[in-house]
């Protein structure tokens, strides 16, 4: 059977948008069963220039791994005017004054991170003393955020976002020696220029603005990076916070009580002959891999066609080759796909066959071999995804644990809940009810619903491990 695209579907799409990519190692669920995110733990680390703030932060990062994101205040320097740049080249511009930083952007970034959102952090070029216009750093997926800088504790609105405030207190002679070594070796400056800037700006700024912020600190680290005992205590405190915030609810989702009727937001395709025949083939354990792939992709096309019917349309009148007019429909919103790897990737070809040039993002969500909970390992989405209708793809929905994580990622990237259409081939009632309970405006399009899941979270009668059968990685 050949599935020809409709006129609206076949219309030429804009060029594929730039994509933002986040790589992580096993981010556990950061939200509750009702889908609400738990706020990350924000630590502010302040101290004088070359006091060891960055080294302390990096040691924490190395020990706690990808659960921690490091954010430097240097990213929020204001771009200088031509006159200010000329003064900077003469070592006459004060980079150690509070007015050198853009607190509005800084607060907005920290607030969004606190709310679990994806953010774009400016990149500051010290050689040109300006922010790079076409380059930012994407931060998303932090359970702990370390914000470090000389004025990290200066602004009250920024301080109020912090859960733990740290001041690194290092002797002034040691800080000067480190600054000399750093600026000469890494920034190509001469001794006279470094000393001139230190005496004119750095030391007065520390005495007037930075040192007084010590009174806001919850923890003071004497001797900076050399104080391994203090750093170890902070790391243990952070790990305790992570342990307390760790969420585990896959078993609860699978065993939760739910109504007999499916939610109204779930669209189950009518079990007509063609659909039933396709299910019979792909569920048969004797079906060859080549046949499994072929008929699974046919089924994916049908699901995608049905899902596109759920997307917004407007009336459109076109002129036919005979000179007459035809009153039809056209889509009102840009559409993109997002596949949950691995099994969701098998549905991409079906989407591409019914929607030309559609951009597709990817989420790598895998079950932890220890806890069985879903873990987010990779996230690559179109940068304009918040302005699109998203067809979220995963071949099966059992308990709904991975589905909740995938939807939460999209919401964190500012996709509207009502603009998410979850497409799947086979689902079980616990997963469908879990999605509706947490995200009642998300629609689900499924070709067939099986009655239950077992203690191993397998759908019954099910299809086996869909991705293993498709990619040939099963026994």
C-alpha positions as CSV (number, residue, x, y, z in Angstrom):
1,X,0.0,0.0,0.0
2,X,1.3,3.4,-1.0
3,X,0.7,6.3,1.4
4,X,0.7,9.5,-0.6
5,X,1.1,12.7,1.5
6,X,-1.7,15.3,1.6
7,X,-1.2,18.7,0.0
8,X,-0.6,20.3,3.3
9,X,1.9,17.6,4.4
10,X,3.8,17.8,1.1
11,X,4.2,21.5,1.3
12,X,7.8,22.7,1.3
13,X,9.1,23.1,4.8
14,X,11.7,25.8,5.9
15,X,15.3,24.8,6.2
16,X,16.1,22.6,9.1
17,X,16.8,24.7,12.2
18,X,20.0,24.7,14.2
19,X,19.9,22.1,17.0
20,X,21.1,22.4,20.5
21,X,22.8,19.4,22.1
22,X,23.2,18.3,25.7
23,X,25.2,15.3,26.6
24,X,25.0,13.9,30.1
25,X,25.6,10.7,32.0
26,X,22.5,9.1,33.4
27,X,20.3,11.9,34.8
28,X,17.7,10.3,37.0
29,X,14.1,11.6,37.2
30,X,14.1,15.2,38.5
31,X,10.3,15.5,38.8
32,X,7.5,13.9,40.8
33,X,4.8,11.5,39.6
34,X,2.6,14.5,38.8
35,X,5.2,15.8,36.4
36,X,6.3,18.8,38.5
37,X,10.1,19.4,38.5
38,X,12.2,19.4,41.6
39,X,14.4,22.5,41.7
40,X,18.1,21.9,41.4
41,X,20.5,22.7,44.3
42,X,22.3,26.0,43.6
43,X,25.7,26.8,45.3
44,X,27.3,30.2,45.1
45,X,31.1,30.4,45.5
46,X,32.6,33.8,45.9
47,X,36.1,35.1,46.9
48,X,38.8,37.5,45.7
49,X,40.5,37.2,42.3
50,X,42.8,34.1,42.2
51,X,41.5,32.9,45.6
52,X,40.8,29.4,44.3
53,X,37.1,29.6,43.6
54,X,37.4,27.8,40.2
55,X,39.6,25.1,41.5
56,X,37.3,24.4,44.4
57,X,34.4,24.3,42.0
58,X,36.2,22.0,39.6
59,X,37.1,19.5,42.4
60,X,33.5,19.3,43.3
61,X,32.6,18.8,39.7
62,X,35.2,16.0,39.2
63,X,33.9,14.1,42.2
64,X,30.2,14.4,41.5
65,X,30.3,14.2,37.7
66,X,27.6,15.1,35.3
67,X,25.0,15.8,38.1
68,X,26.8,19.1,38.6
69,X,27.0,22.1,36.2
70,X,29.6,24.8,36.6
71,X,28.6,28.4,35.7
72,X,31.2,31.2,35.8
73,X,30.4,34.8,36.4
74,X,32.9,35.7,33.8
75,X,30.3,34.8,31.2
76,X,28.2,37.8,32.3
77,X,30.8,40.6,31.7
78,X,29.3,43.5,29.8
79,X,30.6,44.2,26.3
80,X,32.9,47.2,26.3
81,X,32.6,50.3,24.0
82,X,35.5,51.2,21.8
83,X,36.6,53.9,24.3
84,X,36.5,51.3,27.1
85,X,38.4,48.8,25.1
86,X,41.2,51.3,24.4
87,X,41.4,51.9,28.2
88,X,41.4,48.2,28.8
89,X,44.5,47.8,26.6
90,X,46.2,50.5,28.7
91,X,45.2,48.5,31.9
92,X,43.0,51.5,32.9
93,X,39.6,49.8,32.8
94,X,38.1,48.4,36.0
95,X,36.9,44.8,35.5
96,X,36.7,44.3,39.2
97,X,33.8,46.7,39.9
98,X,30.2,45.4,40.3
99,X,29.0,47.6,37.4
100,X,31.2,45.5,35.0
101,X,28.6,42.7,35.1
102,X,25.1,42.3,33.6
103,X,23.1,41.3,36.6
104,X,19.8,41.3,34.6
105,X,20.9,38.5,32.3
106,X,22.7,36.7,35.2
107,X,19.5,36.6,37.3
108,X,17.4,35.5,34.3
109,X,19.8,32.6,33.6
110,X,19.9,31.4,37.2
111,X,16.2,31.8,37.7
112,X,15.5,29.6,34.6
113,X,18.0,27.0,35.8
114,X,16.3,27.0,39.2
115,X,13.0,26.3,37.4
116,X,14.6,23.4,35.5
117,X,14.6,25.2,32.1
118,X,17.2,25.0,29.3
119,X,19.2,28.2,29.1
120,X,21.7,29.8,26.7
121,X,24.7,31.3,28.5
122,X,26.6,34.1,26.8
123,X,30.2,33.5,25.8
124,X,32.6,36.4,26.6
125,X,35.7,36.9,24.6
126,X,38.5,38.5,26.7
127,X,40.6,39.3,23.6
128,X,37.9,41.6,22.2
129,X,36.2,42.4,25.5
130,X,32.8,41.6,24.1
131,X,30.2,38.8,24.0
132,X,30.3,36.6,20.9
133,X,27.1,37.3,19.0
134,X,26.6,33.9,17.4
135,X,27.8,31.7,20.1
136,X,26.3,30.6,23.4
137,X,26.7,27.6,25.8
138,X,23.5,25.5,26.4
139,X,23.0,24.4,30.0
140,X,20.3,21.9,30.8
141,X,20.0,18.9,33.0
142,X,21.6,20.0,36.3
143,X,20.7,18.6,39.6
144,X,23.4,20.8,41.2
145,X,24.5,24.2,39.9
146,X,27.8,25.8,41.1
147,X,27.9,29.5,40.3
148,X,31.3,31.0,41.0
149,X,32.7,34.5,40.6
150,X,34.2,37.4,42.6
151,X,30.7,39.0,43.0
152,X,28.7,35.7,43.3
153,X,27.3,36.9,46.7
154,X,27.1,40.6,45.9
155,X,23.5,40.9,44.5
156,X,20.7,40.1,46.8
157,X,18.3,38.8,44.1
158,X,21.0,36.4,42.9
159,X,21.8,35.3,46.5
160,X,18.1,34.6,47.2
161,X,18.2,31.9,44.4
162,X,21.1,30.0,46.2
163,X,20.7,27.1,48.6
164,X,24.3,27.2,49.8
165,X,26.6,30.2,49.9
166,X,30.4,29.7,50.1
167,X,33.2,32.2,50.5
168,X,36.8,31.2,49.6
169,X,39.1,33.2,51.8
170,X,42.8,33.2,50.7
171,X,45.7,35.4,51.9
172,X,46.2,38.5,49.7
173,X,49.8,37.7,48.9
174,X,48.9,34.3,47.7
175,X,46.2,35.7,45.5
176,X,48.5,38.3,44.0
177,X,51.2,35.6,43.2
178,X,48.5,33.4,41.5
179,X,47.2,36.4,39.5
180,X,50.7,37.3,38.3
181,X,51.3,33.7,37.2
182,X,47.9,33.4,35.5
183,X,47.8,36.7,33.7
184,X,51.4,36.4,32.4
185,X,51.2,32.7,31.4
186,X,47.6,32.6,30.1
187,X,46.7,36.1,29.0
188,X,50.1,37.3,27.6
189,X,50.4,40.3,30.0
190,X,53.6,41.8,31.5
191,X,54.4,42.1,35.2
192,X,54.1,45.9,35.3
193,X,50.7,45.9,33.7
194,X,49.4,43.2,36.1
195,X,50.7,45.1,39.2
196,X,49.3,48.4,37.9
197,X,45.8,46.9,37.5
198,X,46.0,45.1,40.8
199,X,46.9,48.2,42.8
200,X,44.4,50.5,40.9
201,X,41.4,48.2,40.7
202,X,41.7,44.6,42.1
203,X,42.8,45.3,45.7
204,X,40.5,48.3,46.2
205,X,37.5,46.3,44.8
206,X,38.2,43.4,47.1
207,X,38.4,45.6,50.1
208,X,35.3,47.7,49.3
209,X,32.9,45.2,47.5
210,X,34.1,41.6,47.7
211,X,35.3,41.0,51.2
212,X,32.2,42.5,52.8
213,X,30.1,39.7,51.0
214,X,31.7,37.2,53.3
215,X,29.0,37.9,55.9
216,X,26.4,36.4,53.6
217,X,28.3,33.1,53.3
218,X,27.0,29.9,55.0
219,X,30.4,28.3,54.7
220,X,33.9,30.0,54.7
221,X,36.8,28.0,53.3
222,X,40.1,29.3,54.7
223,X,43.2,28.7,52.5
224,X,41.0,28.1,49.4
225,X,41.9,25.1,47.3
226,X,44.4,23.8,49.8
227,X,41.7,23.2,52.4
228,X,40.8,19.6,51.3
229,X,38.9,18.9,54.5
230,X,36.5,21.7,53.9
231,X,36.0,20.8,50.2
232,X,35.4,17.2,51.2
233,X,32.7,18.2,53.7
234,X,31.0,20.4,51.1
235,X,31.0,17.5,48.6
236,X,29.4,15.2,51.2
237,X,26.8,17.8,51.9
238,X,26.0,18.0,48.2
239,X,25.8,14.2,47.8
240,X,23.4,14.1,50.7
241,X,21.2,16.6,48.9
242,X,21.3,14.5,45.7
243,X,20.4,11.4,47.7
244,X,17.4,13.1,49.3
245,X,16.2,14.4,45.9
246,X,16.6,11.1,44.1
247,X,13.2,9.9,42.8
248,X,12.1,6.4,42.2
249,X,8.6,5.7,41.0
250,X,8.5,3.3,38.1
251,X,7.1,0.5,40.3
252,X,4.5,3.0,41.7
253,X,3.4,3.9,38.1
254,X,3.0,0.3,37.1
255,X,0.9,-0.6,40.2
256,X,-1.2,2.6,40.5
257,X,-4.9,2.3,40.4
258,X,-6.5,3.8,37.3
259,X,-10.0,4.0,35.8
260,X,-11.2,1.3,33.4
261,X,-11.8,3.9,30.7
262,X,-8.8,5.4,28.9
263,X,-8.3,9.2,29.1
264,X,-10.1,11.4,26.5
265,X,-6.7,12.6,25.3
266,X,-5.8,9.1,24.1
267,X,-6.6,8.4,20.5
268,X,-6.8,4.7,19.8
269,X,-6.9,3.9,16.1
270,X,-9.9,1.8,15.0
271,X,-9.0,-1.9,14.8
272,X,-9.7,-2.3,11.1
273,X,-8.4,-5.2,8.9
274,X,-5.2,-3.6,7.7
275,X,-4.2,-2.5,11.1
276,X,-5.0,-5.8,12.7
277,X,-3.0,-7.6,10.0
278,X,0.1,-5.5,10.6
279,X,-0.1,-6.2,14.3
280,X,-0.4,-9.9,13.7
281,X,2.8,-9.9,11.7
282,X,4.9,-7.8,14.0
283,X,3.8,-9.6,17.1
284,X,4.5,-13.0,15.7
285,X,7.8,-14.3,17.2
286,X,8.5,-16.2,14.0
287,X,8.4,-13.1,11.8
288,X,11.8,-12.5,10.2
289,X,13.7,-9.3,11.0
290,X,13.3,-7.9,7.4
291,X,9.6,-8.5,7.6
292,X,9.4,-7.0,11.1
293,X,11.2,-3.8,9.9
294,X,9.0,-3.5,6.8
295,X,5.6,-3.9,8.4
296,X,6.6,-1.9,11.5
297,X,7.4,1.0,9.3
298,X,4.1,0.6,7.5
299,X,2.4,0.8,10.8
300,X,4.4,3.8,11.8
301,X,3.2,5.6,8.7
302,X,-0.4,5.0,9.6
303,X,0.2,6.2,13.2
304,X,1.9,9.4,11.9
305,X,-0.9,10.1,9.4
306,X,-3.4,9.9,12.3
307,X,-1.2,12.1,14.5
308,X,-1.0,14.8,11.9
309,X,-4.8,14.9,11.9
310,X,-4.5,16.1,15.6
311,X,-2.3,19.1,14.5
312,X,-3.7,22.5,13.9
313,X,-5.1,23.3,10.4
314,X,-6.7,26.4,8.7
315,X,-8.8,26.6,5.7
316,X,-7.0,27.3,2.4
317,X,-8.3,27.7,-1.1
318,X,-6.1,26.7,-4.1
319,X,-6.6,26.9,-7.8
320,X,-6.5,23.5,-9.7
321,X,-4.9,22.9,-13.1
322,X,-8.4,23.0,-14.6
323,X,-8.8,26.6,-13.5
324,X,-11.3,25.8,-10.7
325,X,-10.8,26.4,-7.0
326,X,-10.6,23.8,-4.2
327,X,-11.3,24.6,-0.6
328,X,-8.9,22.6,1.5
329,X,-6.8,22.8,4.6
330,X,-3.2,23.8,5.5
331,X,-1.3,23.4,8.7
332,X,-1.0,26.5,10.8
333,X,2.0,25.4,12.9
334,X,5.5,24.2,12.1
335,X,5.9,20.6,13.1
336,X,9.0,18.6,14.3
337,X,9.6,15.1,15.5
338,X,11.5,14.0,18.6
339,X,12.4,10.3,18.9
340,X,13.1,8.5,22.2
341,X,16.1,6.4,21.3
342,X,16.3,3.4,20.7
343,X,12.8,2.3,19.7
344,X,11.5,5.8,18.9
345,X,14.2,6.1,16.2
346,X,12.4,3.3,14.3
347,X,9.4,5.6,13.7
348,X,11.4,8.4,12.1
349,X,11.2,6.9,8.6
350,X,7.4,6.8,9.0
351,X,7.3,10.5,9.9
352,X,9.6,11.5,7.1
353,X,7.5,9.6,4.5
354,X,4.3,11.5,5.4
355,X,5.8,14.9,6.3
356,X,8.5,16.3,4.0
357,X,11.7,17.7,5.4
358,X,10.6,17.5,9.0
359,X,13.3,18.3,11.5
360,X,13.8,15.6,14.1
361,X,15.4,15.8,17.6
362,X,16.6,13.0,19.7
363,X,16.4,12.0,23.4
364,X,18.5,9.0,24.7
365,X,16.6,7.6,27.7
366,X,17.7,4.2,29.1
367,X,16.6,2.2,32.1
368,X,19.2,2.1,34.9
369,X,20.6,-1.5,35.2
370,X,20.6,-0.9,39.0
371,X,17.3,0.9,39.8
372,X,15.3,0.2,36.7
373,X,14.4,3.9,36.6
374,X,14.8,5.9,33.3
375,X,18.0,7.9,32.9
376,X,18.5,10.8,30.4
377,X,21.8,10.5,28.6
378,X,21.5,12.7,25.6
379,X,19.3,15.5,24.4
380,X,19.5,17.2,20.9
381,X,16.5,19.3,19.9
382,X,15.8,22.0,17.3
383,X,16.6,25.4,18.9
384,X,13.2,26.8,17.9
385,X,11.3,23.8,19.3
386,X,9.3,25.9,21.7
387,X,7.5,27.4,18.6
388,X,6.6,24.0,17.1
389,X,4.1,21.2,17.4
390,X,6.1,18.2,18.5
391,X,5.4,14.6,17.5
392,X,7.1,12.7,20.3
393,X,7.9,9.1,19.2
394,X,8.4,5.9,21.1
395,X,7.4,2.5,19.9
396,X,5.9,1.3,23.2
397,X,4.5,2.8,26.4
398,X,4.4,0.4,29.4
399,X,4.6,2.0,32.8
400,X,5.0,5.5,31.3
401,X,8.3,6.2,33.2
402,X,10.3,7.0,30.1
403,X,7.4,8.8,28.5
404,X,7.1,11.2,31.5
405,X,10.8,11.9,31.3
406,X,10.6,12.7,27.6
407,X,7.7,15.0,28.0
408,X,9.3,16.7,31.0
409,X,12.4,17.5,28.8
410,X,10.2,19.1,26.2
411,X,8.4,21.2,28.8
412,X,11.8,22.3,30.2
413,X,12.6,23.5,26.7
414,X,9.5,25.7,26.8
415,X,7.3,23.5,24.5
416,X,3.7,24.1,25.3
417,X,2.0,21.0,26.8
418,X,-0.9,21.2,24.3
419,X,1.6,21.2,21.4
420,X,3.0,17.7,22.3
421,X,1.5,14.7,20.5
422,X,2.9,11.4,21.7
423,X,2.9,8.8,19.0
424,X,3.4,5.1,19.8
425,X,2.6,1.7,18.3
426,X,1.6,-0.3,21.4
427,X,0.7,0.9,24.9
428,X,-0.6,-0.4,28.2
429,X,-3.2,1.4,30.3
430,X,-0.9,2.2,33.3
431,X,1.4,4.2,31.0
432,X,-1.4,6.1,29.3
433,X,-3.0,7.0,32.6
434,X,0.4,8.1,34.1
435,X,0.8,10.5,31.2
436,X,-2.6,12.0,31.5
437,X,-2.3,12.3,35.3
438,X,0.9,14.3,35.0
439,X,0.3,16.1,31.7
440,X,-3.4,16.3,31.0
441,X,-3.0,18.4,27.8
442,X,-0.6,16.0,26.1
443,X,-2.4,13.9,23.4
444,X,-1.4,10.3,22.7
445,X,-2.0,8.5,19.4
446,X,-1.6,4.7,19.6
447,X,-2.4,2.0,17.1
448,X,-3.4,-0.6,19.7
449,X,-3.7,-0.8,23.5
450,X,-2.8,-4.1,25.3
451,X,-4.5,-4.9,28.6
452,X,-1.6,-5.0,31.1
453,X,2.1,-5.1,32.0
454,X,3.8,-7.8,34.1
455,X,6.3,-7.4,37.0
456,X,9.2,-6.9,34.6
457,X,7.3,-4.0,33.1
458,X,6.7,-5.9,29.8
459,X,3.4,-5.2,27.9
460,X,1.2,-8.3,27.6
461,X,0.6,-9.9,25.2
462,X,3.0,-7.4,23.8
463,X,5.7,-7.5,21.1
464,X,8.8,-8.5,23.0
465,X,11.7,-6.1,23.1
466,X,10.8,-3.9,20.1
467,X,14.2,-2.2,19.6
468,X,16.1,-5.6,19.8
469,X,13.9,-7.1,17.2
470,X,14.1,-4.1,14.9
471,X,17.9,-3.7,15.1
472,X,18.7,-7.4,15.3
473,X,20.3,-7.1,18.7
474,X,18.1,-9.8,20.4
475,X,19.3,-13.3,21.0
